[in-house]
Amino acid sequence: MMSDGRLDGGKAEFIAAVLAGGQGKRLGMDKATLQIGACSLLDKILATLRGMFPLILLVVQEAGSPLAAREDDEVKVVADVIPGKGPLVGIYTALRNSPAPYVFVMACDMPYPSRELICRMLSMAPGADAVVPKRGEYIEPLFAVYRRDIADSIQARIEEGRLKIHELIEELDVRYLEEDEIAACDPGFRSFFNINTPEDLEAAF
């Protein structure tokens, strides 16, 4: 696979989406605007994803988000179809706005995504509903690849008030990336480090 979201010689198969609609209540601030050293958390993520994908969606909670200022030729801001309902709605919004059949989705509080790990996941995606990293009993559904065609099944869950991502995963045809495969791409598992508390923020430096 090439580094621009295309399978060799073909049409773009993948875009990326960063879920940036969380409130960061335990931090008391918007996670997307957090500073990690000289740049924001979101800037660090975008620096990794740029060049890998022809389009990066920033999924925000509501229209009029200040993150709209980040839009450019590679980045587009889209608002949750139903604000305030959590990350499953964010995934659904990304899939509904995707021009490509697969979307790599990650949360905006994960400052160290590994390009090698993402590429490995993309290579596993064709033919599956999702590619999800798995470490022991734990899965990482907010650092995963989803097929656009599952949007209708997610919509049904949202309409029924069933918003737990783990329950969705159980119903999909999922290819899991096991711990040893993750370690081969990202030995320190830094891709899954996320910032929820002031202590996490301090540890990120």
Backbone bond lengths (Angstrom), bond angles and torsions (degrees), N, CA, C in turn:
res aa  C-N    CA-C-N  psi(-1)  N-CA   C-N-CA  omega(-1)  CA-C   N-CA-C  phi
1 M - - - 1.459 - - 1.511 110.74 -
2 M 1.304 116.25 139.54 1.451 121.56 178.46 1.521 109.99 -77.49
3 S 1.344 115.91 172.47 1.462 120.30 -174.29 1.515 113.24 -91.81
4 D 1.331 117.78 11.07 1.457 119.87 -178.35 1.522 112.09 -117.43
5 G 1.326 117.29 27.15 1.453 120.90 176.27 1.514 113.95 78.57
6 R 1.322 117.96 15.61 1.466 121.04 179.57 1.514 110.17 -114.96
7 L 1.303 116.22 141.21 1.444 119.58 166.76 1.522 107.17 -74.44
8 D 1.316 117.25 150.31 1.464 122.49 -169.96 1.523 112.57 -43.70
9 G 1.337 115.27 117.28 1.448 121.82 173.70 1.510 115.62 74.92
10 G 1.324 118.16 2.83 1.450 119.34 -172.63 1.510 114.69 -114.77
11 K 1.318 113.59 -171.84 1.452 122.49 179.12 1.525 110.39 -69.96
12 A 1.319 116.27 155.63 1.462 119.67 178.07 1.526 110.18 -57.85
13 E 1.322 116.04 124.65 1.462 121.77 -178.51 1.513 111.87 -103.29
14 F 1.330 116.60 -18.82 1.457 120.42 -172.38 1.520 111.44 -134.26
15 I 1.327 115.65 143.52 1.459 122.04 162.38 1.525 106.48 -126.75
16 A 1.325 116.47 175.66 1.464 121.65 176.74 1.514 109.53 -117.62
17 A 1.321 115.55 155.32 1.464 121.64 174.19 1.516 108.89 -138.99
18 V 1.314 115.88 132.16 1.460 122.07 177.10 1.523 107.38 -110.58
19 L 1.331 116.32 120.12 1.462 121.26 -179.11 1.521 108.50 -81.39
20 A 1.329 115.95 108.32 1.466 121.74 -172.97 1.522 111.45 -120.28
21 G 1.335 116.72 30.52 1.453 119.79 -176.64 1.517 114.89 -102.37
22 G 1.351 117.22 0.73 1.465 119.50 -178.02 1.515 112.64 -70.65
23 Q 1.317 115.08 152.80 1.461 120.41 -176.74 1.525 113.89 -87.18
24 G 1.346 118.26 -19.42 1.458 120.13 -178.13 1.507 112.59 59.92
25 K 1.342 117.22 46.08 1.469 120.96 -173.37 1.524 112.81 -62.43
26 R 1.345 116.77 -38.34 1.466 118.76 -179.10 1.528 111.85 -70.86
27 L 1.323 116.08 -22.02 1.460 120.41 177.10 1.520 112.35 -91.11
28 G 1.320 115.66 -23.60 1.452 119.87 -178.53 1.515 113.45 77.94
29 M 1.351 116.65 20.40 1.470 120.38 -179.89 1.519 108.80 -159.69
30 D 1.326 115.04 166.22 1.453 121.77 178.57 1.528 108.75 -71.45
31 K 1.333 116.50 123.22 1.468 119.72 -176.73 1.524 112.30 -61.43
32 A 1.317 117.10 -37.30 1.463 120.23 -174.67 1.526 112.11 -62.22
33 T 1.318 118.03 -24.30 1.460 120.66 -177.25 1.528 112.61 -98.44
34 L 1.323 118.02 3.11 1.461 120.95 178.81 1.516 110.77 -60.00
35 Q 1.323 116.09 145.12 1.455 120.86 178.01 1.524 110.21 -97.75
36 I 1.329 115.59 130.34 1.457 122.43 172.32 1.523 105.89 -118.22
37 G 1.322 115.96 99.46 1.451 118.89 -173.72 1.513 110.53 67.80
38 A 1.332 116.60 -127.47 1.462 120.94 -173.85 1.522 113.62 -87.94
39 C 1.339 118.34 -5.40 1.467 118.85 -178.42 1.521 110.59 -134.49
40 S 1.304 115.25 167.55 1.458 119.79 -178.93 1.515 110.27 -77.14
41 L 1.322 115.01 160.02 1.459 121.28 176.89 1.527 110.11 -56.66
42 L 1.319 117.12 -44.36 1.455 120.69 -179.54 1.530 111.40 -63.73
43 D 1.326 117.26 -39.45 1.461 120.20 178.60 1.527 111.22 -61.62
44 K 1.326 116.87 -38.74 1.464 120.18 178.78 1.526 110.43 -62.68
45 I 1.326 116.05 -43.49 1.464 120.04 179.91 1.526 110.47 -64.89
46 L 1.323 116.57 -47.05 1.463 120.17 -178.73 1.522 111.41 -62.70
47 A 1.328 117.58 -34.83 1.458 120.33 179.10 1.524 111.09 -62.35
48 T 1.333 116.81 -33.45 1.463 120.96 177.41 1.522 111.19 -74.39
49 L 1.314 117.51 -42.54 1.465 121.53 -173.15 1.522 113.41 -78.91
50 R 1.338 117.46 -28.26 1.460 119.63 179.91 1.527 109.75 -61.43
51 G 1.307 116.03 137.39 1.449 120.81 -178.76 1.516 113.49 89.79
52 M 1.326 116.33 -22.69 1.468 120.29 176.30 1.519 111.30 -85.59
53 F 1.338 115.55 -31.04 1.460 121.25 -173.22 1.527 109.92 -130.20
54 P 1.341 117.33 145.41 1.465 119.68 177.58 1.524 112.68 -72.97
55 L 1.324 116.88 -17.91 1.462 121.35 -178.49 1.520 109.33 -149.85
56 I 1.330 116.13 137.29 1.455 122.83 174.06 1.525 107.59 -122.62
57 L 1.320 117.03 120.31 1.459 121.68 175.56 1.524 109.54 -90.70
58 L 1.331 116.81 131.85 1.464 121.65 168.23 1.520 106.34 -100.46
59 V 1.319 116.45 112.19 1.453 120.89 -177.30 1.522 108.44 -94.02
60 V 1.331 115.58 111.25 1.464 121.63 -177.06 1.529 109.41 -107.72
61 Q 1.328 116.18 167.45 1.455 118.97 -174.65 1.522 112.81 -73.60
62 E 1.322 116.98 -39.95 1.458 119.94 -175.34 1.518 110.84 -141.21
63 A 1.334 116.02 152.33 1.458 121.22 173.90 1.529 109.04 -59.71
64 G 1.310 116.58 148.90 1.457 120.86 -178.37 1.508 113.78 88.90
65 S 1.323 117.60 8.62 1.457 121.24 177.88 1.523 110.69 -60.71
66 P 1.336 117.30 142.80 1.466 119.44 176.32 1.527 112.71 -62.96
67 L 1.332 117.00 -16.94 1.460 119.71 177.85 1.524 112.07 -68.50
68 A 1.336 117.41 -10.75 1.461 120.52 175.78 1.528 111.24 -57.64
69 A 1.330 116.04 -24.13 1.463 120.28 178.53 1.521 111.79 -67.43
70 R 1.339 117.65 -14.67 1.472 121.15 -179.66 1.528 112.31 -83.43
71 E 1.326 118.18 -6.52 1.458 119.80 -177.31 1.526 111.49 -64.35
72 D 1.334 114.63 139.41 1.458 121.33 173.67 1.524 107.60 -155.80
73 D 1.321 118.09 -159.06 1.464 120.91 -176.63 1.525 112.60 -65.41
74 E 1.336 117.54 -23.87 1.458 121.41 -177.11 1.523 113.37 -106.93
75 V 1.307 117.70 -19.74 1.461 122.35 -172.29 1.525 110.35 -118.10
76 K 1.332 115.90 130.38 1.468 121.81 177.54 1.524 108.84 -128.08
77 V 1.322 116.84 135.63 1.463 122.01 179.04 1.524 109.05 -97.35
78 V 1.345 116.05 129.67 1.464 121.63 176.73 1.527 108.61 -129.53
79 A 1.327 116.22 145.88 1.467 121.50 -177.44 1.522 110.42 -97.05
80 D 1.349 115.77 144.22 1.462 121.49 175.84 1.521 110.39 -50.73
81 V 1.328 116.22 137.94 1.462 119.54 178.36 1.520 111.10 -65.99
82 I 1.333 117.29 -29.60 1.466 122.29 174.55 1.526 106.70 -133.58
83 P 1.333 119.32 102.63 1.461 121.10 -175.84 1.523 112.46 -62.67
84 G 1.326 115.65 146.68 1.450 121.63 170.45 1.511 116.92 78.24
85 K 1.344 117.22 16.02 1.467 119.72 -177.56 1.527 112.97 -107.49
86 G 1.324 117.68 7.46 1.445 119.62 172.12 1.512 115.67 94.84
87 P 1.338 116.11 -176.62 1.467 121.17 -170.16 1.526 115.04 -67.98
88 L 1.330 119.29 -26.63 1.461 118.69 178.16 1.533 110.40 -61.87
89 V 1.321 116.88 -39.97 1.467 120.57 176.40 1.530 110.02 -65.77
90 G 1.329 117.07 -34.86 1.462 120.25 176.25 1.517 111.82 -62.56
91 I 1.331 116.70 -43.49 1.459 120.51 177.13 1.525 110.16 -62.61
92 Y 1.324 116.12 -45.37 1.464 121.16 178.90 1.529 110.86 -58.88
93 T 1.319 116.83 -44.49 1.464 121.08 179.86 1.527 110.73 -61.17
94 A 1.330 116.35 -42.05 1.470 120.05 178.69 1.524 110.82 -62.58
95 L 1.325 116.99 -44.25 1.463 120.16 -178.77 1.527 111.10 -65.22
96 R 1.315 117.54 -40.57 1.462 120.97 179.62 1.528 112.11 -66.59
97 N 1.311 117.67 -25.53 1.465 121.10 -178.44 1.519 112.87 -100.04
98 S 1.327 117.59 5.46 1.459 120.41 -175.71 1.525 112.20 -86.63
99 P 1.333 117.87 129.62 1.462 120.91 172.42 1.532 111.91 -83.89
100 A 1.318 116.87 -6.50 1.464 122.16 -177.43 1.524 109.79 -110.72
101 P 1.336 117.84 156.85 1.465 120.20 -176.95 1.522 115.28 -73.31
102 Y 1.328 117.93 -16.35 1.465 120.22 179.45 1.517 109.99 -132.68
103 V 1.344 114.96 145.41 1.461 121.04 -179.74 1.526 109.09 -128.93
104 F 1.326 116.25 124.79 1.463 120.58 168.87 1.517 107.25 -82.82
105 V 1.318 116.86 121.94 1.463 122.84 -175.62 1.526 109.29 -114.63
106 M 1.320 116.34 134.01 1.465 120.16 173.03 1.524 109.78 -144.37
107 A 1.317 114.66 157.69 1.462 121.30 177.91 1.523 109.56 -80.25
108 C 1.326 115.85 157.39 1.461 120.49 -175.52 1.521 112.89 -83.76
109 D 1.350 117.79 1.45 1.462 120.01 -178.08 1.526 112.08 -107.54
110 M 1.351 116.82 23.55 1.463 122.38 -177.96 1.527 107.74 -117.18
111 P 1.337 118.93 92.45 1.464 120.90 -167.83 1.531 116.28 -76.19
112 Y 1.336 118.16 -10.49 1.456 118.55 -171.37 1.532 113.04 -126.18
113 P 1.329 119.30 53.82 1.458 119.61 177.84 1.522 110.89 -65.74
114 S 1.319 116.00 136.70 1.462 121.79 -179.37 1.524 110.31 -90.21
115 R 1.317 116.65 123.66 1.466 120.26 177.24 1.531 110.71 -61.14
116 E 1.324 116.59 -40.89 1.462 120.13 -178.68 1.525 110.59 -62.53
117 L 1.332 116.51 -42.07 1.461 120.06 179.68 1.529 110.71 -66.64
118 I 1.321 117.11 -43.10 1.466 120.34 178.66 1.525 110.30 -60.08
119 C 1.330 117.20 -45.64 1.472 120.19 179.79 1.518 111.17 -61.12
120 R 1.316 117.27 -39.14 1.465 120.50 177.62 1.522 110.29 -61.77
121 M 1.317 117.43 -42.09 1.460 121.41 179.95 1.529 110.98 -66.18
122 L 1.318 116.82 -41.81 1.463 120.03 179.20 1.528 111.10 -61.89
123 S 1.319 116.37 -37.40 1.463 119.81 -179.01 1.522 112.10 -66.45
124 M 1.335 116.92 -21.57 1.462 121.83 -179.83 1.520 113.11 -90.30
125 A 1.331 117.25 -9.87 1.463 120.32 -167.97 1.521 116.28 -73.21
126 P 1.335 119.98 -42.72 1.466 118.52 -173.76 1.530 113.06 -54.23
127 G 1.327 115.57 127.25 1.457 121.89 179.94 1.508 114.91 94.17
128 A 1.331 118.17 -9.45 1.465 122.08 -179.87 1.524 110.48 -110.37
129 D 1.343 115.73 160.22 1.465 120.17 173.37 1.521 111.21 -78.14
130 A 1.321 115.73 -30.06 1.461 120.00 -176.93 1.521 109.72 -160.64
131 V 1.328 115.34 154.22 1.464 123.00 168.85 1.521 106.48 -121.87
132 V 1.326 116.06 121.98 1.467 121.05 -172.34 1.525 109.87 -131.24
133 P 1.335 118.60 126.07 1.460 120.18 173.84 1.521 110.73 -65.75
134 K 1.333 115.48 145.88 1.463 121.09 -178.40 1.524 108.88 -138.06
135 R 1.327 115.23 124.78 1.469 120.29 177.82 1.522 108.23 -121.13
136 G 1.330 115.48 104.95 1.452 119.05 -174.64 1.521 109.80 63.91
137 E 1.317 116.59 -123.62 1.462 121.17 178.80 1.517 112.11 -88.82
138 Y 1.322 117.28 -5.01 1.461 120.63 -172.07 1.521 111.47 -101.20
139 I 1.323 115.77 136.35 1.451 120.82 175.98 1.528 109.75 -111.67
140 E 1.323 115.34 162.43 1.472 122.02 -177.34 1.529 109.69 -120.93
141 P 1.344 117.97 74.43 1.466 120.04 -176.15 1.519 114.45 -71.35
142 L 1.335 117.40 -10.97 1.460 119.97 177.17 1.523 111.33 -102.91
143 F 1.332 115.67 22.66 1.457 123.33 167.95 1.518 104.35 -147.64
144 A 1.323 115.47 72.89 1.465 120.61 -166.71 1.525 110.32 -150.49
145 V 1.324 115.29 166.99 1.459 122.34 176.77 1.524 108.23 -110.63
146 Y 1.335 116.75 133.71 1.461 121.99 -179.16 1.521 110.35 -125.61
147 R 1.318 115.43 144.22 1.464 121.29 176.77 1.527 109.43 -83.21
148 R 1.301 116.75 133.47 1.471 121.79 -177.20 1.530 112.33 -56.86
149 D 1.329 117.11 -32.72 1.462 120.83 -174.58 1.523 114.40 -68.38
150 I 1.343 118.19 -9.08 1.470 118.71 178.00 1.526 111.44 -84.90
151 A 1.329 117.39 1.53 1.473 120.21 -176.25 1.524 112.09 -58.47
152 D 1.327 117.68 -38.63 1.466 119.64 -178.41 1.526 111.40 -63.76
153 S 1.330 116.72 -39.73 1.465 118.55 179.43 1.524 111.17 -69.13
154 I 1.334 116.98 -32.90 1.467 119.72 175.34 1.519 110.25 -68.18
155 Q 1.320 117.17 -40.18 1.465 120.56 178.56 1.520 110.85 -58.14
156 A 1.323 116.82 -42.62 1.463 120.05 179.01 1.520 110.99 -61.61
157 R 1.327 116.91 -40.32 1.468 120.23 178.81 1.530 110.43 -64.81
158 I 1.331 116.53 -42.06 1.469 119.91 -179.68 1.526 110.25 -62.61
159 E 1.328 116.39 -43.98 1.470 120.16 -179.29 1.519 111.99 -63.37
160 E 1.329 116.49 -27.94 1.463 121.08 179.31 1.528 112.57 -91.46
161 G 1.344 116.35 -0.67 1.461 120.36 179.15 1.518 113.66 77.85
162 R 1.326 116.90 17.90 1.469 120.66 179.43 1.529 107.76 -98.14
163 L 1.325 116.13 95.75 1.455 121.19 -167.13 1.531 113.53 -109.68
164 K 1.323 118.69 9.03 1.460 120.77 -178.15 1.530 110.04 -83.27
165 I 1.331 115.05 120.24 1.462 119.95 -177.17 1.520 110.86 -63.72
166 H 1.326 117.71 -38.45 1.462 119.88 -177.57 1.532 111.13 -61.03
167 E 1.319 117.03 -34.33 1.465 119.53 178.39 1.520 110.65 -69.32
168 L 1.325 117.34 -36.80 1.459 120.61 175.33 1.525 110.24 -61.78
169 I 1.332 116.38 -46.98 1.464 121.21 -177.33 1.525 110.62 -55.76
170 E 1.324 116.91 -38.55 1.463 120.99 -178.28 1.524 112.36 -63.93
171 E 1.337 117.35 -21.83 1.460 121.58 -177.27 1.530 112.90 -96.57
172 L 1.324 117.67 -5.61 1.460 121.52 -175.76 1.521 111.78 -97.47
173 D 1.336 114.32 162.55 1.459 121.20 170.35 1.525 106.40 -85.42
174 V 1.327 115.59 96.55 1.463 121.85 -171.09 1.523 110.58 -107.65
175 R 1.321 115.59 137.16 1.454 121.28 167.38 1.525 107.35 -102.53
176 Y 1.311 115.93 118.20 1.460 120.73 -178.52 1.524 110.29 -91.62
177 L 1.312 115.19 136.10 1.454 121.79 172.27 1.524 106.53 -93.60
178 E 1.320 116.23 111.25 1.455 120.78 -172.85 1.529 111.50 -77.75
179 E 1.324 114.67 167.63 1.457 121.53 -170.77 1.526 112.94 -58.51
180 D 1.329 117.72 -41.77 1.462 119.20 -179.16 1.522 111.35 -67.51
181 E 1.328 116.81 -33.50 1.464 120.45 177.70 1.525 110.43 -70.54
182 I 1.329 116.13 -37.85 1.472 119.96 176.39 1.519 109.59 -62.43
183 A 1.341 116.14 -46.36 1.461 121.05 -176.23 1.526 111.71 -62.21
184 A 1.329 116.98 -30.34 1.462 119.76 178.98 1.528 111.57 -66.49
185 C 1.318 117.17 -27.36 1.468 122.47 179.95 1.521 112.84 -98.25
186 D 1.318 116.07 -32.78 1.467 122.32 -173.74 1.529 107.96 -142.12
187 P 1.341 117.28 78.96 1.465 120.96 -171.45 1.523 114.66 -56.26
188 G 1.313 117.46 -33.41 1.461 119.81 -178.94 1.515 114.05 -91.40
189 F 1.338 117.25 3.00 1.468 122.72 -177.23 1.528 112.05 53.23
190 R 1.328 115.11 32.92 1.462 118.96 -176.24 1.532 112.43 -69.92
191 S 1.315 116.78 -21.15 1.466 119.41 178.55 1.516 112.06 -58.21
192 F 1.332 117.01 -26.50 1.463 120.98 -173.73 1.528 113.24 -99.85
193 F 1.328 116.15 2.09 1.466 119.12 174.39 1.520 108.25 -69.22
194 N 1.326 116.45 124.19 1.469 118.73 178.71 1.520 110.25 -128.71
195 I 1.306 114.52 159.98 1.462 121.70 -172.51 1.519 109.41 -109.80
196 N 1.328 115.22 110.93 1.464 121.28 178.80 1.522 113.39 -118.83
197 T 1.328 116.42 -22.66 1.463 120.97 -174.26 1.526 109.78 -132.08
198 P 1.333 118.22 164.59 1.466 119.78 174.57 1.524 112.07 -57.76
199 E 1.328 117.65 -31.80 1.455 121.10 178.35 1.530 111.42 -65.85
200 D 1.354 114.77 -40.69 1.467 119.29 176.21 1.515 110.97 -61.59
201 L 1.320 115.86 -40.56 1.461 120.50 -179.36 1.519 110.53 -63.05
202 E 1.323 116.30 -42.51 1.458 120.28 178.71 1.528 111.25 -64.19
203 A 1.338 116.11 -37.90 1.469 120.66 -179.26 1.515 112.32 -71.46
204 A 1.334 117.29 -17.23 1.458 120.96 -176.42 1.524 112.68 -73.06
205 F 1.318 117.40 -17.65 1.471 119.76 -177.16 1.520 110.79 -80.36
